[in-house]
Amino acid sequence: MPRFSPLLFLPAPGKTLPRAGRGVAQLVFPVRPIYGILSETAAPAREKGRKQNPMSIQLRPVTAADYDGIFALWNSTEQSRRAMNPVDDSREGIEKYLKRNPSTCFLAYDTGDPDRVIGVILTGHDGRRAIVHHLCVHPDCRRRGIARLLVRQAEDALRQEGISKVFGLVFKDNGPANAFWEEQGYSLRTNLNYRNKSLNDQVPKGE
């Protein structure tokens, strides 16, 4: 299990969260556990003149009891809805996933409204390589650094389990997501073809 510490992750006023390098996300930066609070000064709105309500963000591990809140979050954005399938993303499917990966999945919430899930990342591994599933932040809560916090917390948890490399799948037509992952140091592999096969008639094989 990751060792969580109540440290604050608050850059100096006017500073933004540091970005990863351009290589594959493999021991890219020395991240400590950041199970703490993200203040408004940590990630100001990138768009000029854009107003945001003050929030105090905390991260914690995902449990099976969080399913309803996570499912509602996934349905708040079209990109997440299109990535879901009725088996793996069902309540039973997520419970099974969390049993296999109890220490590498995290959610974000506002301390002012702790019952509402505003961000989530599911990551799992086979003992050698890890994969990111369903990183999602609610549209109303974006551009605050929440996604970066979730990615770094998940990467730190994976490192503590001895995992040295992680990958993820992103729709080609999702420009903002591809730009985000590039900023986090996830390089695009152009020398591979991604192939999959459905072993369940209820799970679509994709395009």
KAUR-V711692 format. One record per backbone hydrogen bond with DSSP energy under -1.0 kcal/mol. CO is the residue of the C=O (numbers start at 0). NH is the residue of the N-H. Records with the same first field share a line. If there is no record, write none. Layout:
CO: NH  NH
//
This chain:
11: 14
23: 25
28: 30
33: 35
36: 8
37: 56
38: 41
46: 49
55: 110
56: 37
57: 108
59: 106
62: 65
63: 66
65: 69
66: 70
67: 71
68: 72
69: 73
70: 74
72: 75
73: 76
76: 80
77: 81
80: 83
84: 88
86: 89
89: 93
90: 94
91: 95
92: 96
93: 97
94: 98
95: 99
96: 100
104: 61
105: 120
106: 59
107: 117  118
108: 57
109: 112
112: 115
117: 137
118: 107
119: 135
120: 105
121: 132
123: 130
128: 125
129: 166
130: 123
132: 121
135: 119
137: 140
144: 148
145: 149
146: 150
147: 151
148: 152
149: 153
150: 154
151: 155
152: 156
153: 157
154: 158
155: 159
157: 162
158: 161
164: 129
166: 131
170: 173
172: 174
173: 177
174: 178
175: 179
176: 180
177: 181
178: 182
179: 183
180: 185
181: 184
199: 202
//
